[in-house]
Amino acid sequence: MISILKRAIILLTALALIAVPCTTCLAGELDQDSDLVGGKMAADGLIVRPLGLCATVIGGAVFIVSLPFSALGGNTKPAYDHLLADPFNFTFNRPLGDF
């Protein structure tokens, strides 16, 4: 009984060692449109876009609070770009699923 189990384990291990590289070779030949992957689009629409909206709102609030200090320092444009424009563009001005 033990020798049958050992042979079965050896056979399954040999088949796995042969099958895994073959499946990756076959999968590499499949034509997949990486721009329109449904999972990436769903994750973007359900998770990333709402987080981007939150980042835009929080960045806008931080920009308004820091506006007097950035005006005194002369760096209003970089503060606007990093705190408000970048999250806005990430949330609203890119294709769905494009990270």
Gaussian input, Z-matrix of N, CA and C with variables (Angstrom, degrees):
# hf/3-21g

backbone

0 1
 N
 C     1     B1
 C     2     B2     1     A1
 N     3     B3     2     A2     1     D1
 C     4     B4     3     A3     2     D2
 C     5     B5     4     A4     3     D3
 N     6     B6     5     A5     4     D4
 C     7     B7     6     A6     5     D5
 C     8     B8     7     A7     6     D6
 N     9     B9     8     A8     7     D7
 C    10    B10     9     A9     8     D8
 C    11    B11    10    A10     9     D9
 N    12    B12    11    A11    10    D10
 C    13    B13    12    A12    11    D11
 C    14    B14    13    A13    12    D12
 N    15    B15    14    A14    13    D13
 C    16    B16    15    A15    14    D14
 C    17    B17    16    A16    15    D15
 N    18    B18    17    A17    16    D16
 C    19    B19    18    A18    17    D17
 C    20    B20    19    A19    18    D18
 N    21    B21    20    A20    19    D19
 C    22    B22    21    A21    20    D20
 C    23    B23    22    A22    21    D21
 N    24    B24    23    A23    22    D22
 C    25    B25    24    A24    23    D23
 C    26    B26    25    A25    24    D24
 N    27    B27    26    A26    25    D25
 C    28    B28    27    A27    26    D26
 C    29    B29    28    A28    27    D27
 N    30    B30    29    A29    28    D28
 C    31    B31    30    A30    29    D29
 C    32    B32    31    A31    30    D30
 N    33    B33    32    A32    31    D31
 C    34    B34    33    A33    32    D32
 C    35    B35    34    A34    33    D33
 N    36    B36    35    A35    34    D34
 C    37    B37    36    A36    35    D35
 C    38    B38    37    A37    36    D36
 N    39    B39    38    A38    37    D37
 C    40    B40    39    A39    38    D38
 C    41    B41    40    A40    39    D39
 N    42    B42    41    A41    40    D40
 C    43    B43    42    A42    41    D41
 C    44    B44    43    A43    42    D42
 N    45    B45    44    A44    43    D43
 C    46    B46    45    A45    44    D44
 C    47    B47    46    A46    45    D45
 N    48    B48    47    A47    46    D46
 C    49    B49    48    A48    47    D47
 C    50    B50    49    A49    48    D48
 N    51    B51    50    A50    49    D49
 C    52    B52    51    A51    50    D50
 C    53    B53    52    A52    51    D51
 N    54    B54    53    A53    52    D52
 C    55    B55    54    A54    53    D53
 C    56    B56    55    A55    54    D54
 N    57    B57    56    A56    55    D55
 C    58    B58    57    A57    56    D56
 C    59    B59    58    A58    57    D57
 N    60    B60    59    A59    58    D58
 C    61    B61    60    A60    59    D59
 C    62    B62    61    A61    60    D60
 N    63    B63    62    A62    61    D61
 C    64    B64    63    A63    62    D62
 C    65    B65    64    A64    63    D63
 N    66    B66    65    A65    64    D64
 C    67    B67    66    A66    65    D65
 C    68    B68    67    A67    66    D66
 N    69    B69    68    A68    67    D67
 C    70    B70    69    A69    68    D68
 C    71    B71    70    A70    69    D69
 N    72    B72    71    A71    70    D70
 C    73    B73    72    A72    71    D71
 C    74    B74    73    A73    72    D72
 N    75    B75    74    A74    73    D73
 C    76    B76    75    A75    74    D74
 C    77    B77    76    A76    75    D75
 N    78    B78    77    A77    76    D76
 C    79    B79    78    A78    77    D77
 C    80    B80    79    A79    78    D78
 N    81    B81    80    A80    79    D79
 C    82    B82    81    A81    80    D80
 C    83    B83    82    A82    81    D81
 N    84    B84    83    A83    82    D82
 C    85    B85    84    A84    83    D83
 C    86    B86    85    A85    84    D84
 N    87    B87    86    A86    85    D85
 C    88    B88    87    A87    86    D86
 C    89    B89    88    A88    87    D87
 N    90    B90    89    A89    88    D88
 C    91    B91    90    A90    89    D89
 C    92    B92    91    A91    90    D90
 N    93    B93    92    A92    91    D91
 C    94    B94    93    A93    92    D92
 C    95    B95    94    A94    93    D93
 N    96    B96    95    A95    94    D94
 C    97    B97    96    A96    95    D95
 C    98    B98    97    A97    96    D96
 N    99    B99    98    A98    97    D97
 C   100   B100    99    A99    98    D98
 C   101   B101   100   A100    99    D99
 N   102   B102   101   A101   100   D100
 C   103   B103   102   A102   101   D101
 C   104   B104   103   A103   102   D102
 N   105   B105   104   A104   103   D103
 C   106   B106   105   A105   104   D104
 C   107   B107   106   A106   105   D105
 N   108   B108   107   A107   106   D106
 C   109   B109   108   A108   107   D107
 C   110   B110   109   A109   108   D108
 N   111   B111   110   A110   109   D109
 C   112   B112   111   A111   110   D110
 C   113   B113   112   A112   111   D111
 N   114   B114   113   A113   112   D112
 C   115   B115   114   A114   113   D113
 C   116   B116   115   A115   114   D114
 N   117   B117   116   A116   115   D115
 C   118   B118   117   A117   116   D116
 C   119   B119   118   A118   117   D117
 N   120   B120   119   A119   118   D118
 C   121   B121   120   A120   119   D119
 C   122   B122   121   A121   120   D120
 N   123   B123   122   A122   121   D121
 C   124   B124   123   A123   122   D122
 C   125   B125   124   A124   123   D123
 N   126   B126   125   A125   124   D124
 C   127   B127   126   A126   125   D125
 C   128   B128   127   A127   126   D126
 N   129   B129   128   A128   127   D127
 C   130   B130   129   A129   128   D128
 C   131   B131   130   A130   129   D129
 N   132   B132   131   A131   130   D130
 C   133   B133   132   A132   131   D131
 C   134   B134   133   A133   132   D132
 N   135   B135   134   A134   133   D133
 C   136   B136   135   A135   134   D134
 C   137   B137   136   A136   135   D135
 N   138   B138   137   A137   136   D136
 C   139   B139   138   A138   137   D137
 C   140   B140   139   A139   138   D138
 N   141   B141   140   A140   139   D139
 C   142   B142   141   A141   140   D140
 C   143   B143   142   A142   141   D141
 N   144   B144   143   A143   142   D142
 C   145   B145   144   A144   143   D143
 C   146   B146   145   A145   144   D144
 N   147   B147   146   A146   145   D145
 C   148   B148   147   A147   146   D146
 C   149   B149   148   A148   147   D147
 N   150   B150   149   A149   148   D148
 C   151   B151   150   A150   149   D149
 C   152   B152   151   A151   150   D150
 N   153   B153   152   A152   151   D151
 C   154   B154   153   A153   152   D152
 C   155   B155   154   A154   153   D153
 N   156   B156   155   A155   154   D154
 C   157   B157   156   A156   155   D155
 C   158   B158   157   A157   156   D156
 N   159   B159   158   A158   157   D157
 C   160   B160   159   A159   158   D158
 C   161   B161   160   A160   159   D159
 N   162   B162   161   A161   160   D160
 C   163   B163   162   A162   161   D161
 C   164   B164   163   A163   162   D162
 N   165   B165   164   A164   163   D163
 C   166   B166   165   A165   164   D164
 C   167   B167   166   A166   165   D165
 N   168   B168   167   A167   166   D166
 C   169   B169   168   A168   167   D167
 C   170   B170   169   A169   168   D168
 N   171   B171   170   A170   169   D169
 C   172   B172   171   A171   170   D170
 C   173   B173   172   A172   171   D171
 N   174   B174   173   A173   172   D172
 C   175   B175   174   A174   173   D173
 C   176   B176   175   A175   174   D174
 N   177   B177   176   A176   175   D175
 C   178   B178   177   A177   176   D176
 C   179   B179   178   A178   177   D177
 N   180   B180   179   A179   178   D178
 C   181   B181   180   A180   179   D179
 C   182   B182   181   A181   180   D180
 N   183   B183   182   A182   181   D181
 C   184   B184   183   A183   182   D182
 C   185   B185   184   A184   183   D183
 N   186   B186   185   A185   184   D184
 C   187   B187   186   A186   185   D185
 C   188   B188   187   A187   186   D186
 N   189   B189   188   A188   187   D187
 C   190   B190   189   A189   188   D188
 C   191   B191   190   A190   189   D189
 N   192   B192   191   A191   190   D190
 C   193   B193   192   A192   191   D191
 C   194   B194   193   A193   192   D192
 N   195   B195   194   A194   193   D193
 C   196   B196   195   A195   194   D194
 C   197   B197   196   A196   195   D195
 N   198   B198   197   A197   196   D196
 C   199   B199   198   A198   197   D197
 C   200   B200   199   A199   198   D198
 N   201   B201   200   A200   199   D199
 C   202   B202   201   A201   200   D200
 C   203   B203   202   A202   201   D201
 N   204   B204   203   A203   202   D202
 C   205   B205   204   A204   203   D203
 C   206   B206   205   A205   204   D204
 N   207   B207   206   A206   205   D205
 C   208   B208   207   A207   206   D206
 C   209   B209   208   A208   207   D207
 N   210   B210   209   A209   208   D208
 C   211   B211   210   A210   209   D209
 C   212   B212   211   A211   210   D210
 N   213   B213   212   A212   211   D211
 C   214   B214   213   A213   212   D212
 C   215   B215   214   A214   213   D213
 N   216   B216   215   A215   214   D214
 C   217   B217   216   A216   215   D215
 C   218   B218   217   A217   216   D216
 N   219   B219   218   A218   217   D217
 C   220   B220   219   A219   218   D218
 C   221   B221   220   A220   219   D219
 N   222   B222   221   A221   220   D220
 C   223   B223   222   A222   221   D221
 C   224   B224   223   A223   222   D222
 N   225   B225   224   A224   223   D223
 C   226   B226   225   A225   224   D224
 C   227   B227   226   A226   225   D225
 N   228   B228   227   A227   226   D226
 C   229   B229   228   A228   227   D227
 C   230   B230   229   A229   228   D228
 N   231   B231   230   A230   229   D229
 C   232   B232   231   A231   230   D230
 C   233   B233   232   A232   231   D231
 N   234   B234   233   A233   232   D232
 C   235   B235   234   A234   233   D233
 C   236   B236   235   A235   234   D234
 N   237   B237   236   A236   235   D235
 C   238   B238   237   A237   236   D236
 C   239   B239   238   A238   237   D237
 N   240   B240   239   A239   238   D238
 C   241   B241   240   A240   239   D239
 C   242   B242   241   A241   240   D240
 N   243   B243   242   A242   241   D241
 C   244   B244   243   A243   242   D242
 C   245   B245   244   A244   243   D243
 N   246   B246   245   A245   244   D244
 C   247   B247   246   A246   245   D245
 C   248   B248   247   A247   246   D246
 N   249   B249   248   A248   247   D247
 C   250   B250   249   A249   248   D248
 C   251   B251   250   A250   249   D249
 N   252   B252   251   A251   250   D250
 C   253   B253   252   A252   251   D251
 C   254   B254   253   A253   252   D252
 N   255   B255   254   A254   253   D253
 C   256   B256   255   A255   254   D254
 C   257   B257   256   A256   255   D255
 N   258   B258   257   A257   256   D256
 C   259   B259   258   A258   257   D257
 C   260   B260   259   A259   258   D258
 N   261   B261   260   A260   259   D259
 C   262   B262   261   A261   260   D260
 C   263   B263   262   A262   261   D261
 N   264   B264   263   A263   262   D262
 C   265   B265   264   A264   263   D263
 C   266   B266   265   A265   264   D264
 N   267   B267   266   A266   265   D265
 C   268   B268   267   A267   266   D266
 C   269   B269   268   A268   267   D267
 N   270   B270   269   A269   268   D268
 C   271   B271   270   A270   269   D269
 C   272   B272   271   A271   270   D270
 N   273   B273   272   A272   271   D271
 C   274   B274   273   A273   272   D272
 C   275   B275   274   A274   273   D273
 N   276   B276   275   A275   274   D274
 C   277   B277   276   A276   275   D275
 C   278   B278   277   A277   276   D276
 N   279   B279   278   A278   277   D277
 C   280   B280   279   A279   278   D278
 C   281   B281   280   A280   279   D279
 N   282   B282   281   A281   280   D280
 C   283   B283   282   A282   281   D281
 C   284   B284   283   A283   282   D282
 N   285   B285   284   A284   283   D283
 C   286   B286   285   A285   284   D284
 C   287   B287   286   A286   285   D285
 N   288   B288   287   A287   286   D286
 C   289   B289   288   A288   287   D287
 C   290   B290   289   A289   288   D288
 N   291   B291   290   A290   289   D289
 C   292   B292   291   A291   290   D290
 C   293   B293   292   A292   291   D291
 N   294   B294   293   A293   292   D292
 C   295   B295   294   A294   293   D293
 C   296   B296   295   A295   294   D294

   B1=1.4460
   B2=1.5278
   B3=1.3406
   B4=1.4642
   B5=1.5244
   B6=1.3221
   B7=1.4610
   B8=1.5379
   B9=1.3331
   B10=1.4618
   B11=1.5283
   B12=1.3150
   B13=1.4587
   B14=1.5240
   B15=1.3486
   B16=1.4631
   B17=1.5221
   B18=1.3285
   B19=1.4624
   B20=1.5264
   B21=1.3101
   B22=1.4607
   B23=1.5278
   B24=1.3208
   B25=1.4667
   B26=1.5237
   B27=1.3270
   B28=1.4663
   B29=1.5277
   B30=1.3456
   B31=1.4589
   B32=1.5290
   B33=1.3223
   B34=1.4626
   B35=1.5303
   B36=1.3201
   B37=1.4662
   B38=1.5225
   B39=1.3304
   B40=1.4669
   B41=1.5306
   B42=1.3250
   B43=1.4689
   B44=1.5262
   B45=1.3219
   B46=1.4677
   B47=1.5208
   B48=1.3402
   B49=1.4578
   B50=1.5217
   B51=1.3109
   B52=1.4615
   B53=1.5308
   B54=1.3284
   B55=1.4614
   B56=1.5216
   B57=1.3105
   B58=1.4640
   B59=1.5274
   B60=1.3287
   B61=1.4722
   B62=1.5282
   B63=1.3185
   B64=1.4663
   B65=1.5182
   B66=1.3109
   B67=1.4644
   B68=1.5140
   B69=1.3294
   B70=1.4609
   B71=1.5221
   B72=1.3291
   B73=1.4602
   B74=1.5198
   B75=1.3099
   B76=1.4601
   B77=1.5192
   B78=1.3161
   B79=1.4586
   B80=1.5261
   B81=1.2974
   B82=1.4527
   B83=1.5163
   B84=1.3150
   B85=1.4595
   B86=1.5192
   B87=1.3230
   B88=1.4491
   B89=1.5220
   B90=1.3041
   B91=1.4583
   B92=1.5157
   B93=1.3237
   B94=1.4512
   B95=1.5164
   B96=1.3126
   B97=1.4429
   B98=1.5154
   B99=1.3276
   B100=1.4601
   B101=1.5246
   B102=1.3345
   B103=1.4651
   B104=1.5250
   B105=1.3079
   B106=1.4591
   B107=1.5218
   B108=1.2861
   B109=1.4538
   B110=1.5183
   B111=1.3249
   B112=1.4556
   B113=1.5123
   B114=1.3102
   B115=1.4557
   B116=1.5213
   B117=1.3319
   B118=1.4595
   B119=1.5214
   B120=1.3232
   B121=1.4616
   B122=1.5212
   B123=1.3303
   B124=1.4600
   B125=1.5242
   B126=1.3225
   B127=1.4642
   B128=1.5175
   B129=1.3177
   B130=1.4563
   B131=1.5237
   B132=1.3096
   B133=1.4586
   B134=1.5170
   B135=1.3208
   B136=1.4683
   B137=1.5186
   B138=1.3284
   B139=1.4625
   B140=1.5236
   B141=1.3290
   B142=1.4575
   B143=1.5244
   B144=1.3336
   B145=1.4660
   B146=1.5251
   B147=1.3379
   B148=1.4781
   B149=1.5241
   B150=1.3368
   B151=1.4642
   B152=1.5284
   B153=1.3157
   B154=1.4578
   B155=1.5145
   B156=1.3324
   B157=1.4617
   B158=1.5224
   B159=1.3193
   B160=1.4723
   B161=1.5234
   B162=1.3273
   B163=1.4613
   B164=1.5246
   B165=1.3348
   B166=1.4554
   B167=1.5204
   B168=1.3373
   B169=1.4610
   B170=1.5311
   B171=1.3241
   B172=1.4750
   B173=1.5285
   B174=1.3243
   B175=1.4662
   B176=1.5177
   B177=1.3366
   B178=1.4659
   B179=1.5124
   B180=1.3351
   B181=1.4687
   B182=1.5218
   B183=1.3153
   B184=1.4690
   B185=1.5242
   B186=1.3349
   B187=1.4657
   B188=1.5221
   B189=1.3293
   B190=1.4632
   B191=1.5240
   B192=1.3222
   B193=1.4644
   B194=1.5310
   B195=1.3234
   B196=1.4680
   B197=1.5200
   B198=1.3341
   B199=1.4547
   B200=1.5338
   B201=1.3306
   B202=1.4706
   B203=1.5345
   B204=1.3209
   B205=1.4661
   B206=1.5217
   B207=1.3325
   B208=1.4588
   B209=1.5302
   B210=1.3353
   B211=1.4674
   B212=1.5255
   B213=1.3274
   B214=1.4640
   B215=1.5260
   B216=1.3209
   B217=1.4592
   B218=1.5106
   B219=1.3284
   B220=1.4579
   B221=1.5174
   B222=1.3064
   B223=1.4687
   B224=1.5262
   B225=1.3202
   B226=1.4589
   B227=1.5248
   B228=1.3253
   B229=1.4727
   B230=1.5274
   B231=1.3423
   B232=1.4678
   B233=1.5309
   B234=1.3327
   B235=1.4649
   B236=1.5175
   B237=1.3375
   B238=1.4612
   B239=1.5310
   B240=1.3264
   B241=1.4656
   B242=1.5245
   B243=1.3205
   B244=1.4633
   B245=1.5245
   B246=1.3098
   B247=1.4586
   B248=1.5221
   B249=1.3189
   B250=1.4550
   B251=1.5277
   B252=1.3182
   B253=1.4664
   B254=1.5271
   B255=1.3293
   B256=1.4641
   B257=1.5320
   B258=1.3480
   B259=1.4644
   B260=1.5260
   B261=1.3446
   B262=1.4656
   B263=1.5180
   B264=1.3393
   B265=1.4606
   B266=1.5197
   B267=1.3282
   B268=1.4641
   B269=1.5268
   B270=1.3238
   B271=1.4604
   B272=1.5198
   B273=1.3275
   B274=1.4606
   B275=1.5143
   B276=1.3071
   B277=1.4622
   B278=1.5191
   B279=1.2983
   B280=1.4715
   B281=1.5257
   B282=1.3377
   B283=1.4666
   B284=1.5395
   B285=1.3038
   B286=1.4566
   B287=1.5232
   B288=1.3228
   B289=1.4507
   B290=1.5127
   B291=1.3116
   B292=1.4571
   B293=1.5153
   B294=1.3296
   B295=1.4638
   B296=1.4970
   A1=111.02
   A2=116.19
   A3=120.48
   A4=110.30
   A5=118.32
   A6=119.87
   A7=110.70
   A8=117.70
   A9=120.44
   A10=109.84
   A11=116.64
   A12=120.98
   A13=111.34
   A14=116.03
   A15=119.48
   A16=111.14
   A17=117.09
   A18=120.79
   A19=111.11
   A20=116.76
   A21=120.26
   A22=110.71
   A23=117.13
   A24=120.77
   A25=110.74
   A26=117.33
   A27=121.06
   A28=110.27
   A29=116.61
   A30=120.93
   A31=110.93
   A32=117.85
   A33=120.97
   A34=111.70
   A35=116.95
   A36=120.15
   A37=110.85
   A38=117.08
   A39=120.99
   A40=110.54
   A41=117.24
   A42=120.07
   A43=111.07
   A44=117.45
   A45=120.42
   A46=110.93
   A47=116.32
   A48=119.87
   A49=112.11
   A50=117.17
   A51=120.81
   A52=110.63
   A53=117.51
   A54=121.49
   A55=113.02
   A56=118.53
   A57=120.43
   A58=111.95
   A59=120.32
   A60=118.13
   A61=112.99
   A62=117.39
   A63=119.70
   A64=111.78
   A65=117.25
   A66=119.35
   A67=111.30
   A68=118.03
   A69=118.94
   A70=111.31
   A71=117.55
   A72=120.03
   A73=110.67
   A74=116.68
   A75=120.37
   A76=111.21
   A77=117.53
   A78=120.21
   A79=111.04
   A80=118.42
   A81=121.42
   A82=112.42
   A83=117.15
   A84=120.91
   A85=113.15
   A86=118.82
   A87=121.29
   A88=110.15
   A89=115.68
   A90=119.99
   A91=108.91
   A92=115.59
   A93=120.95
   A94=108.14
   A95=115.62
   A96=120.14
   A97=108.23
   A98=116.47
   A99=120.34
   A100=111.85
   A101=117.46
   A102=119.31
   A103=112.07
   A104=117.97
   A105=120.87
   A106=111.74
   A107=117.07
   A108=120.73
   A109=107.43
   A110=115.75
   A111=120.87
   A112=113.93
   A113=117.88
   A114=120.80
   A115=112.58
   A116=115.74
   A117=119.32
   A118=110.92
   A119=116.22
   A120=120.15
   A121=110.84
   A122=116.80
   A123=120.02
   A124=110.89
   A125=116.72
   A126=119.65
   A127=111.01
   A128=116.14
   A129=119.56
   A130=110.87
   A131=117.00
   A132=120.20
   A133=114.15
   A134=117.01
   A135=119.91
   A136=114.46
   A137=117.76
   A138=120.09
   A139=111.59
   A140=117.48
   A141=121.09
   A142=111.88
   A143=118.40
   A144=119.99
   A145=112.49
   A146=119.86
   A147=117.51
   A148=113.41
   A149=117.23
   A150=119.42
   A151=110.85
   A152=117.05
   A153=120.35
   A154=112.06
   A155=116.70
   A156=120.51
   A157=110.69
   A158=116.64
   A159=120.44
   A160=110.85
   A161=117.17
   A162=120.32
   A163=110.95
   A164=117.47
   A165=120.44
   A166=111.14
   A167=116.98
   A168=120.90
   A169=110.86
   A170=116.47
   A171=120.13
   A172=110.54
   A173=116.80
   A174=120.20
   A175=111.68
   A176=117.20
   A177=120.25
   A178=111.84
   A179=116.66
   A180=120.16
   A181=110.97
   A182=116.88
   A183=119.93
   A184=110.14
   A185=117.01
   A186=119.63
   A187=111.13
   A188=117.52
   A189=120.53
   A190=110.79
   A191=117.05
   A192=120.26
   A193=110.50
   A194=116.91
   A195=119.69
   A196=113.14
   A197=118.69
   A198=121.69
   A199=113.60
   A200=120.13
   A201=117.64
   A202=113.11
   A203=116.20
   A204=119.63
   A205=111.77
   A206=116.61
   A207=118.98
   A208=110.91
   A209=117.99
   A210=120.42
   A211=110.37
   A212=116.26
   A213=119.45
   A214=111.44
   A215=116.34
   A216=120.64
   A217=113.51
   A218=117.03
   A219=120.79
   A220=114.16
   A221=117.02
   A222=119.39
   A223=111.39
   A224=116.51
   A225=121.11
   A226=111.47
   A227=117.13
   A228=120.89
   A229=112.39
   A230=120.82
   A231=118.91
   A232=112.97
   A233=116.79
   A234=119.08
   A235=110.55
   A236=116.82
   A237=120.80
   A238=110.67
   A239=116.07
   A240=119.84
   A241=111.89
   A242=117.17
   A243=120.25
   A244=113.05
   A245=117.88
   A246=120.04
   A247=113.78
   A248=118.18
   A249=119.59
   A250=113.56
   A251=117.50
   A252=120.06
   A253=112.65
   A254=117.80
   A255=119.85
   A256=112.80
   A257=120.02
   A258=118.26
   A259=113.23
   A260=117.05
   A261=119.83
   A262=110.68
   A263=117.34
   A264=120.83
   A265=111.69
   A266=117.35
   A267=120.81
   A268=110.80
   A269=116.66
   A270=120.08
   A271=112.60
   A272=118.38
   A273=120.46
   A274=115.83
   A275=120.05
   A276=120.76
   A277=114.30
   A278=118.13
   A279=120.25
   A280=108.40
   A281=116.45
   A282=119.79
   A283=111.49
   A284=115.35
   A285=121.46
   A286=110.07
   A287=117.15
   A288=122.54
   A289=114.28
   A290=118.46
   A291=122.28
   A292=108.98
   A293=115.98
   A294=120.40
   A295=108.87
   D1=-39.79
   D2=-179.64
   D3=-67.25
   D4=-38.55
   D5=-177.86
   D6=-68.59
   D7=-33.04
   D8=177.05
   D9=-66.68
   D10=-41.17
   D11=177.84
   D12=-64.26
   D13=-42.22
   D14=177.96
   D15=-62.95
   D16=-42.34
   D17=179.39
   D18=-65.11
   D19=-39.21
   D20=178.59
   D21=-65.06
   D22=-41.91
   D23=178.45
   D24=-64.95
   D25=-41.52
   D26=178.70
   D27=-64.51
   D28=-42.67
   D29=179.36
   D30=-64.12
   D31=-45.09
   D32=179.17
   D33=-65.26
   D34=-37.22
   D35=177.46
   D36=-65.82
   D37=-43.53
   D38=178.82
   D39=-63.87
   D40=-42.39
   D41=178.20
   D42=-64.12
   D43=-39.41
   D44=178.94
   D45=-65.76
   D46=-40.65
   D47=178.92
   D48=-65.86
   D49=-28.29
   D50=177.97
   D51=-84.78
   D52=-39.72
   D53=-172.85
   D54=-73.10
   D55=-37.64
   D56=-174.91
   D57=-63.68
   D58=-49.02
   D59=177.73
   D60=-64.89
   D61=-33.22
   D62=179.58
   D63=-67.22
   D64=-39.44
   D65=-179.76
   D66=-68.22
   D67=-34.94
   D68=176.98
   D69=-69.36
   D70=-33.83
   D71=176.53
   D72=-67.19
   D73=-41.53
   D74=179.16
   D75=-69.45
   D76=-37.78
   D77=-179.93
   D78=-68.76
   D79=-29.15
   D80=178.22
   D81=-67.92
   D82=-24.63
   D83=-179.76
   D84=-86.04
   D85=-12.01
   D86=179.64
   D87=-70.89
   D88=139.94
   D89=176.77
   D90=-88.67
   D91=110.09
   D92=177.84
   D93=-119.64
   D94=133.66
   D95=177.07
   D96=-83.86
   D97=101.53
   D98=-174.42
   D99=-70.93
   D100=-15.91
   D101=179.50
   D102=-78.28
   D103=-24.63
   D104=-175.14
   D105=-118.76
   D106=50.18
   D107=178.44
   D108=-83.74
   D109=124.58
   D110=-174.52
   D111=-62.72
   D112=-36.85
   D113=-179.40
   D114=-65.46
   D115=-40.72
   D116=177.71
   D117=-65.73
   D118=-39.12
   D119=-179.47
   D120=-68.39
   D121=-40.35
   D122=179.73
   D123=-67.33
   D124=-42.91
   D125=178.45
   D126=-64.60
   D127=-37.19
   D128=178.44
   D129=-65.94
   D130=-45.32
   D131=-177.28
   D132=-72.38
   D133=-33.20
   D134=-175.80
   D135=-93.48
   D136=-26.74
   D137=-173.96
   D138=-118.65
   D139=-53.46
   D140=-169.60
   D141=-73.83
   D142=-41.97
   D143=-179.51
   D144=-64.11
   D145=-45.36
   D146=175.48
   D147=-61.98
   D148=-36.11
   D149=175.60
   D150=-66.96
   D151=-36.43
   D152=175.97
   D153=-65.74
   D154=-36.43
   D155=175.75
   D156=-64.67
   D157=-42.48
   D158=176.10
   D159=-62.58
   D160=-41.08
   D161=178.70
   D162=-65.26
   D163=-35.26
   D164=177.71
   D165=-66.27
   D166=-44.60
   D167=-179.79
   D168=-65.71
   D169=-46.06
   D170=179.73
   D171=-65.85
   D172=-41.11
   D173=177.76
   D174=-63.43
   D175=-37.90
   D176=176.32
   D177=-64.53
   D178=-41.26
   D179=178.23
   D180=-65.10
   D181=-42.77
   D182=178.97
   D183=-66.39
   D184=-37.00
   D185=178.28
   D186=-64.16
   D187=-42.53
   D188=179.55
   D189=-64.69
   D190=-41.13
   D191=179.11
   D192=-66.91
   D193=-39.21
   D194=-176.75
   D195=-88.49
   D196=-0.36
   D197=-176.92
   D198=-58.64
   D199=-45.15
   D200=178.36
   D201=-61.61
   D202=-37.49
   D203=-178.92
   D204=-72.91
   D205=-39.30
   D206=178.28
   D207=-71.82
   D208=-29.80
   D209=175.41
   D210=-67.70
   D211=-40.16
   D212=177.37
   D213=-66.74
   D214=-34.62
   D215=-179.86
   D216=-83.15
   D217=-12.01
   D218=179.04
   D219=78.47
   D220=21.35
   D221=179.76
   D222=-123.04
   D223=45.75
   D224=179.46
   D225=-67.34
   D226=-43.06
   D227=-178.86
   D228=-62.59
   D229=-48.62
   D230=177.05
   D231=-63.38
   D232=-35.67
   D233=177.60
   D234=-64.97
   D235=-41.78
   D236=177.45
   D237=-63.23
   D238=-44.24
   D239=-178.28
   D240=-61.82
   D241=-45.59
   D242=-174.64
   D243=-80.52
   D244=-34.34
   D245=-175.12
   D246=-90.76
   D247=-28.49
   D248=-174.34
   D249=-122.12
   D250=-48.02
   D251=-173.71
   D252=-71.16
   D253=-43.24
   D254=-179.43
   D255=-62.79
   D256=-48.62
   D257=176.46
   D258=-63.97
   D259=-34.61
   D260=178.04
   D261=-64.39
   D262=-47.01
   D263=178.88
   D264=-64.18
   D265=-38.73
   D266=178.29
   D267=-63.94
   D268=-36.86
   D269=-176.30
   D270=-81.34
   D271=-42.34
   D272=-168.87
   D273=-113.04
   D274=-18.92
   D275=-172.39
   D276=-113.93
   D277=33.68
   D278=175.54
   D279=-137.52
   D280=154.29
   D281=179.90
   D282=-65.34
   D283=150.83
   D284=179.57
   D285=-64.33
   D286=126.32
   D287=179.79
   D288=87.90
   D289=-0.33
   D290=179.21
   D291=-95.94
   D292=107.57
   D293=-179.17
   D294=-98.83

